[in-house]
Amino acid sequence: MNAPAEIRKFEAEVAQVLHLVTHSLYSHKEIFLRELISNASDACDKLRFESIAHPELLAGEGELHIDVSWDPEARTVTVRDNGIGMSRDEVVANIGTIASSGTRRFLEAMSGEQKADARLIGQFGVGFYSAFVVADKVTVITRRADAPVGEGVKWESDGKGEYSLEQVEVGERGTAVTLHLKADEDEFLKGWQLKSLIRKYSDHVAFPIRVPKEEDGKPTAEFETANDASALWTKPKSEISDEDYQSFYKSLGHDFNDALAWTHNRVEGSQSFTTLLYIPSQPPFDLMMGGRDERKGLKLYIKRVFIMDAAEELLPNYLRFVRGVVDADDLPLNVSREILQHNRQLERIKSACVKRVLDLIEKLAKDEPEKFATFYKAFGNTLKEGISEDANNRERIAKLLRFASTKGEGSQQNVSLDDYIGRMPVGQDAIWYITADSYAAAFGSPQLEAFKAKDIEVLLMSDRIDEWMLGSLGEYAGKKLKSVAKGEVPLDEADRKKQEEAAKEAEPLLKKLKELLGDRVGEVKVSARLTDSPSCLALSDYEMAPHLARLLREAGHDMPESKPTLEINPAHALVKRVETETDEGRAKDLANLLLEQAEIAAGAQLPDPAAFVQRMNRVLLAS
């Protein structure tokens, strides 16, 4: 006699995710079928992999398949697979706890080389909860392939905070998910609708998806296959339509939007493999939520046997937005992860994947500028990571980068480094740029004034990653990249002489300002950068931009304190007022305001904002 059902509460975050999934995450109700079929496919993949070492697991039903059935009278839809199935503990871990997948628990139970081989074969995670979009109750009945008949598990919930667990007898291995549909979801009780959705989202799932045949509009006990059940990437390109490619992408990438572009290639020779790689049209959900730590970009197959998901061995981090499959003919299955990562064959595949993706992006940049603009808006910052991470392709990546510019179209990032070089006047030997918190801050920076006056183009970089990226991008096409805020400004002989004369004439003023500011500054100099503003900060060639230092401090990093160099414009009325001010208190206020407005313009954090406000008020009232 089975024990009575146990009632458990979902973990708090599961309840939150259920609310998100049922009300926000999936805007199309039909998503549930794709997600449940995907989970079923993963379970079949996992069993197929385990059966390599344990053929007895396939006893009873050798052919792996997925069945989708419906019952108009009971108002239910059931998705059943004869894959690996789950134990009671796995059901609790995978459905009762979010951010936990069948794959992860499956791997933790293994050790040594086996653990490395089978890593990330499918997930039974957030996608399951999409069932509650259309169902007010979900029942899961499952039995692991290596468990006796009496150790089946029944899980049931209305998705409102609790679920029940019960041990039951289950004759066949695998998992059946039954959805008790809400009152207004009759459309999913029609066979033609379910078959249409299977063909739309799951046509290229590599296992047969079977549905009951119908008589007089009612399902019978006889099944027929509703999907193509073939690996799309193994077909010749001439036999695949754009619609087929897009349909496969949506199933593979769990995306309702079309892919932006794709590349499909077969490499023959001493090592043969096929790649089908997609660029999404917008950032995938897991790219934003998981970032660099949770990567689900590429699936690795060996002779159509699914081996790995989230395969970081196949693409570097900066291309983690790419979706697709790699199917190799001759990679060894039984190698440890460490050997796999350094395997020469795998390195060759990785190099080929990187080349194909960069080729595809370059083609978009050259032939389809509108698509490239969509790509760059979505993934430009991610691509910039490659400047630091991929030294071998640094020049290729840099060629694809786009920036706003003082000679561009407002804040649009559409100026390439090649565009900039093509506009450089004779004699200019550097690519000039400025980094700031925003486009407005960059464009309005006083540090640009001399460059604008001399009609020297400056790239305006306002993405947080730019300053970090520039640490690795020292030059491009033989031209050094230089910040307008760092080092010395280039001057011809006449300007240099004029600068020296202005500095000599201003020596008493510089000395006075240094005394008034004390240890708040390291040095006070006459600026060659300023034409209209009274002051700005100047950095050494290797000093971090103030706005980036502020962001790092806010993120909890310890940053060394540095005393800024204040540059002044002696011809400005405010600076002249400091020079002529006889009241020491007012002179000190004015000097500090010169420094603080320069710090604000550079994106630095004022050490004492309240004192700044008080100083400003005193100066305004005294005017």
N, C-alpha and C positions, 0 to 999 in steps of 0.2 A: 504493500500500500504506500502510495507516495505521500511525502510530508506535505502539510498545508502550505499554501503560497506565502512567501515572505514579502512584506511591504517595506520598501526602502524609499528614502527621499533622494532626489537628484542632488548632486553637489550644487552649491550656489551658482557657480559659473555656468553650469549646464542649463539651469533655469533661465539665466540671462541669454545664453545662446539660443535656446528654444524660442524665446520671445523675439530675438533678432531675426532668426531664420524664418519664422512663421509670419512675421509682420514686415520685415525690411529686406532681408538678404536676397530673396528670390522674387523677382517681380513677375516671373512667368510661372504659373502654377504647375505646368507640365514638367518642370525641372525634376520633380521627385522621381520620375521614372528613369531618367538618365542616371541620377545619383544611385538609385538602388541597383540598377543593372551594372553600373560601374563597380559597386561593392561586390556584387555577385561574380563579376569577371575576375576581380582581384582574388576572391576566395578560390576560384578555379585555378588561377595562375599559381597560387600558393600550394595547392594540392599537387599540381603537376610537378612543381619543383621538389616538394618533399618526396614524391613518389619515385624520383630518380634514385634515391637511396633506399626507399621503402616501397617497393612495387605493390606490396600487399594492401596499401591504403586505397588502391583503386579497385579492390575486389568488389564485386556486385554490379557496379555501374562503371564500366571502363570509359565510356564516352562522356566527357564533361559537357554540360549544357546548362542553359538557363531557361526556365519556364515562366512566362507571364500569363496569368489566367485571371478571369473575372467571374463574379457571381452576381447577376442582376438582382436576384431575390434577397440575398444576404447583404447586398450593397458593399461588396469587398473586391479589392484587387490584390493579387498575391504574386510576389516575385520570389521564385524558388531556384536555388542552385544546388548542384551536387558536388560542391567544392569542399574545402577543408573543414568547414563548420567551426563551432566554438564550444568551449567548455563553460561551466557556470562562472568561473573566475574571469574568463575572457569576456563574457557578456557584461559582467559588472564593470570591468576595466574599460571596455570599448564603448559601451553605450551610456554607462552611468557617470563616466568621467570625461570631461572635455580635454582637448589637447593630448589625447592618448589614442593610439591606434592599434589595431590588431597586429600590424606589422611590428611596432615597437615591442609589444609584449612577446610576440613570437620570437623576435631576435634575442631578447634578454634571456629567454629560456635555452638558448643555444650557446655554444662556446667554441672558441678556437676558430679554425678555418671555416667551419659550417656557418658560423655567425656572419662572417664577412661575405660569403657567397650569396646569402639569401636576403641581404639587407634591403629594406624598403620595398617589399613586394606587395603593393596595394595598401589601402587604408580603409578602415571602417570607422570613419570619424564624423565630422560635422555634416557631411552630405546625407547621412542617414536621417538626420532630423528634418530634412526637407519633406519627409513623409507627412509631417503634421501640417503642412500647408493645405493639404486636401483631406486629411483624415482627422477625426476626433478621437480615434483610438487606434493604436498600432500593436500588433501581436507578432512576436518573433519566436519561432520554434526552430531549434538548432541542435545538432549533435556533431561533435568532432569525429573525424574519420577514424581515429584510433581509440575511440571510446565505445564501451558496450551499449547495447540498445537501451538499457535502463537508465543511462546517464544523459539523457536528453535534457534540454533546458527550455522552459517557456518564459518569455519576458513579455510584459504587457504594460501599457501606460496610455493615459489620455494626454500626456505632455504638459500637465499642469502642476508638476512638482513631485509626484511620486510614481513609482513603478513597482510591479510585483514580479517575483521570481519563484519559479516552481520547477521541481524535477519531474520529468515526464518520460515515458517511453517513446522513442523516435526510431522507426524502423530503418530509415535511410539516412546516410550521412548528409551533411550540408545544412543550409539555412533557408527557411521560408519566412518572408516578411509579408504579413497580411495587413492591408490598410482598410479600416472600416470608414468608409467615405462620409464626409459631411453631407448635409441634406442638399446642398446646392452644387454638388460635384458629379451630377449624372453623366456628364460628357465622357468620364473615364470608365463608364460601364459599357461602352460601345467598342466592339472588337476592332472596327475599322480605325477608330481614333487611336487605340493603343498600338496597332500595327503601324499606323502612320508615324507616331512618335518614335517607335523603335527604328524605323527606317531613317527618320530625320536625325536622331541623335546617336544611335548605337549601331548603325548598319555595319560598321567595320570592326565591332567587337569580335575578337578572334574565336569566340565560341558560339555555337548555334543558339539563337534566342528563339524558343519555340512558343507558339500560341495555339490554343485550341481551334480546331476547325469549327465552322458554324453550320447549323441547319436551322432554317426558318428564323435566323437572327439570334439563335441561342448557341452557346458554346457546347461542344461535344467532348468526349473523352479522348478523341484522336487529335494529335498535335501536328503542326506544320511549322517549318522554319520561316521566320519573318525577316531575318537579316542576311546580309551577304556573307558574313562569317569568314571573311578572308582578310589577310593583311594587305591593306591598300598599298603600302610602300613596296611590296614585292611585284606589283604590276608594272608593265611598261608605261612610261609617261604618256605615250600616245593613246593609251586606253583609259586615261583618267581625265575627267572633265574638271573644270574649275569648281563646279558645284560639288563634285566628289571630294576634292581637296578641302573645300570649306566645311563640308559636312564632317569629314574626319577630324579636322581641327577642332570643331566645336565639341565633339565627343572626347577628344584627347585632352583639350585644354579647359574643359568645363566652362565654356564661354558662349554667351549668346551672340556676341558680335563676330563679324567676319574677321579672319586674319588679315593683316595689312599686306603681307607678302610671304612667299615661301620659296624654298629651293629643294629640289629632289634629285639626288645623285646616286649613281652606282659606281663603285670603284672596283675594278677587276685587277687581278695580278697575283703576286705572291701572298697578298693579304686582301681578301675581298670583303666589302661591307657596303651597306646601303644607308644613306641618311635622308631623312625628310624633316626639314627644319622650318619652323614658322616664326614670324614676328607678329605678335598681337597688335591690335590697333589701339589698345589702351593697357595700362599696367594691370596684370592679373591680380586678383584679390590676394593671393598668397604672397605675391611680391611685396605688397604694401604691409600685410600683416606679419609675415615671417621674415621678410628681408633676406639677409645673407645666411641666416641660420637654418631656415626651413626652405629647402630648395626642391622644387618639384618640376624642374624644367624638361629634362629629357628622360626617356625610358630606353634602357639598354636591353636588346634581345640578342640571343645567340641562336641562330637557325630557328627564329620565330618563337623560341622559348623565352618568356619574360624573366629577366634576371634582376634588374635594378631599377628603382625609381629614384628621383632626386639625385641623378647621377652627376655629382660635381666633378667626377673624374673625366667627364666628356666635354665640359665647357668651363672656362674660368668664371669667377664670381661676377665679373662685370658684364657678362652676357647671360645672366641668370634669368632674364625675361624671355629668352627663347624657349619655345615649346617644340616638341618633336620626338622622333624615334631614331635610334641607331640600331641596325641589325647586322651583326658580324657573323661571318661564317666559321671563324676558327679561333676565337678567344678561348683559352682554357677556363673550364668552369670551377675547378677545384684549386683555387689559389687564395692566399690570404689577402686581406685588403691592402696590406703594405706592399706586397708584390704586385697586386693589381694596379696600384697607383703608379708604380714605376715600370710597369710592363711596357716594352717597346712598341708592341702592337697597339696597345691602348693609347700611348702617346701619339702614335701616327694618326689614329682615329680622331683624337682630340685636336691635333693640328689641322686636320682636314675640316673638322666642324667649325673651328674658328675662322679658317679661310673662307668657307662657304658663307658664313654669316656676314663677315666683313665685305665679301664680294656682293652679297645681296644688298647690304646697306649702301655701298658705293653705287650700285646700279640705281637704287631709288634716288640718291642724291643727283645723279647725272640725268636720268631719264624721266623721273616722276617727282618733280619738286614738291607737289602738294602732299603726296604720300610721305615724302621725306620729312616735310614740316610736321606732319602728324606724328611720325616716329620720334622726331627730335624732341617735341614737346613732352611726349610720354617717357622717353628713355634717355634723353640727352645726358642727364646727370649721372645715370647709371653707367653709361658709356664712358664718361670722364674718368671713372675709377680705373679703366684700363690703361690710362696714361702711366699710372704708378705700378699697376699689377702686371702689365704685359710689355716688357721692354722690347721684345722682338717685333711687336706690331705697333709700337708707339707712334711712329710717323704716319702709319695708315689711319690710326684712330684720330690723331691730331688733325688730319686732313678732313675728317668728318665733323669736327666740332664747329659750332656756330655761336656767334656772340652778337650782342648789341654793340653799336659803335657810334662815335661822334659824327660819322658820315653815313650812318645806316638809316633805317626807317623807324625812328623812335625806339621803343623798347623791344621791338622784334629782334629775336636772336637769329639773324639770317646772314651774318657776315662771316665768311670762312677766313682762315689764315691765308689762304691763297688769294682771296679777294683783297685782303689788306696789303699783301706784298705787291700785288699787281698795281696798286694805287700809290705805292711809296715813291716819293720824289727822288731824283738822283742825289746821292750823298747820304740818304738816311740808311742807317745800318742796323736798326733795331725795330722790333715790333713793340709798340708801347701799349700798356694796359693800365687799368685801375680796378681794384676790387673794393666792393662796398656792400652794405646790407641790402640795398635795393637799387633798382635802375635810377630812380630819382636822386638818391644819395650819390651815386657814381657820376651821373651827368652834371649834377650841381656842385660837385666838389671844387673847392678853390684851387686844389692842386692841378686842375686841368687848364687853368686860365692862360698860362704862357703857351701851352700846346695849341689851344684854340686860336690864340692870337697869331701863332706862326702857321696855322692851317695844317698842323700835324695830327693825323688821325689817331685816335686812342680807342682801344677796345674796352667796353664797359662791362665788367664782370660782376654779377650780383648774386650768383648762386653760392650757397654755403660751401660747396665742395671746391670752388675755383681756387681759393688760396692754397688749399692742400694739394690740388692737382698741379698747380704751377711749381710746387717744390720738385716735381719730377720732369716737368716740361721746360727745360732751360732754354731750348732753341728749337726752331722749326725751319727746315729748308735753308740751313746755314745762317739764319737770322736769330739773334738772341732776343728773348722776351724780357722786357724791362718794365718795371712799375714806375709810373710818373711820380709816385710818392716816395720812392727809395733812391738813395744815392744822389749824384749830381745831375742837373739838367744839362743836356747838350747845348753848348753855346758856340757861335762863331767868334772870330777874333774881336770884332767890334763889340758884340754883346758881352764878351768876357771882360773886356777893358772897362765897359760901362758898369758891369757888376762889381768889379774890384774897386772902382771909384766910389760907388754907392756904399759898399761895405766899410771903406775907410772913413767916409764922411759920417757914417752912422755909428762909429765906435762908441762914442759917449752914450748914445741911446741904448745900444746893445748892453753896455755895462750896467746902465740904470735898470733895464728890464731884468737882467740876471739877478741883480741885488734885490729887486722887488719880489721876484718869484722864488728866490732861494733854491731849496732843494726840490722844488716841484718840476724843474727842468734840468736837463743835462747841459744844454747849450742853447743860445739864442743867436740866430744868424739872419742876415739879409737874404730874402728869397729871390731866386730867379724864376720861381713858379708863378708868382702872384702878379696880377695886373690890376684887379679890381678889389679884391678882398684884403682885409688888414693882416690876416695871419693864417697859418696852416701848420700842420705837423709834418715833419720830415723823418723818414726812417732810414736806418742803415740797410745795406743790400740784403742782409740776412735776418732782419728783424721782422717779427710777425705783425701783420696788420692789426690795428687796435680792435676792429670789430670782431675778428676771429678770436683774438685773445679773450675778449669779453664772453663770446659764446662758449669757449672752452671752460672758462671759470664758472659760468652758469651751469655747465654740465658736470661740475665737480672736480675738474682737473686743477692741479696746482700749477700756476703759471708764474714764472719769475717776474718780479717787478722791474720795470725799466723806466728810466727817466727820459721823457721825449725831448726831441730837438724842436724848438719853436722857431719857425721862420716868419719874418715880418716883412710888410711892405712899407718902407719908410715914407712913401709919398701919400699914404692913406691918412685921412683927417683924424681918425681915431688914434692912430699911432702917433701922429704929430701932437695930439692932445696929451698923450702920456709924456711925450718929450718936454712939453711946456708946463705941465701941471706942477705946481709948487706945493700943494697940499699932499703930504706923504700918504695919508689915508686914502684920498681919492685916487692918487697915482697907483697905489697898490691895488685898489679895486679894478681900475682900468686895465692894469697889467694882467691880473688874474682872469678878467673877462676875455682878453685877447687869447689867453691860453685855453680857456674853457670853451669858447666858441670854436676854436680849432679842434679841440678834442671831440666836441659834438659832431662836427662836420666829418671827422675821420671815423666815427662810429665807436669811439672809446666811451667807457663808463666814467662819469664824473665821480670823483672820490667823495664829494659832499654836495649833493644837489641842493640841499636847503641853504647852504652857504652861498651857492651860486645865485639862487633866487634873491637872497637878501642883498647881495652885491648889486645885482641888476636893478633892484628897486632903489637902492641908494643913488646909483648913477642916474637913473631916470628922474628921480625927484630933484636931483641937484642940477639937472640940465636947464 
